[in-house]
Amino acid sequence: MTSNIVNLNKARKAKDRADNEKRAEENRAKFGRTKEKRTSDSDEQNRRDALLDGAKIEKSETEPGADP
């Protein structure tokens, strides 16, 4: 009826390493993006900005509502 002797310091450190690895894996899934995805998102944002700027209506000085 002898039980195994456990070094609590090593067990604690092993548990901490496992917890840190799990947290790192979650962060990689949550925040990590591939270079291809980043450039694709950037290109899409640039396309949207250009489309929005192209549709912008500027006030002319002859319009009645324009500032003097």
N, C-alpha and C positions, 0 to 999 in steps of 0.2 A: 504494500500500500504506500509506496513512496511516490511522490509526485516529482515532476520535472522541475528543476531549478531554472527560473527565468530571470535574466538580467533586465530589470525594469527600465534602465536607462536605454539599453539597445532597443527594447520593445517600443518605448516612447519615440525614439528617433525614427524607427522604421515606420511607425504609424504617421508621424509628421511628414516623412518623405512621400508616403502614399497619398496623404491628403493634399500635399503641395502638387504632386503630379496630376491628381484628379482636377484640382483647381486650374492648373496650367492648361490641361486639355479642354476644359470648359471655356477658358478665355481664348484659346486658339480658334475654337468653333464660333465663339461670339464675335470676336474682333478681327480675326485674321481673314484676309482676302488675298487672292492670288494677284499677281501683277497684271495678268490679263483682265481680271474683273475690275481692278482699279482704273486701268486705261480705258476700258469699255465704259465705265461710269463717267469718267472725265470727258470722253468724247461725246457721250449722250448729253451731259450738262452743257457743253459748249454748243452743241446743236440746238438745244432748247433756248439758250441765251441769244444765239444768232436769230432764231425764229422770232423771239420776243422783240428784239431790237428792230427787226425788219418790219414789224407790225406797229411800231410806235408812231403815234400821231403827234407831231410837234405843232404848237400854236404859232401862227404867223402874226406879224405886227398889225396887219389890217383887220384881223378878226375883232369883233366888238367886245369879246370877253377877255382879250389879251391885256396884260399889264402894260402901262405906258412906259 
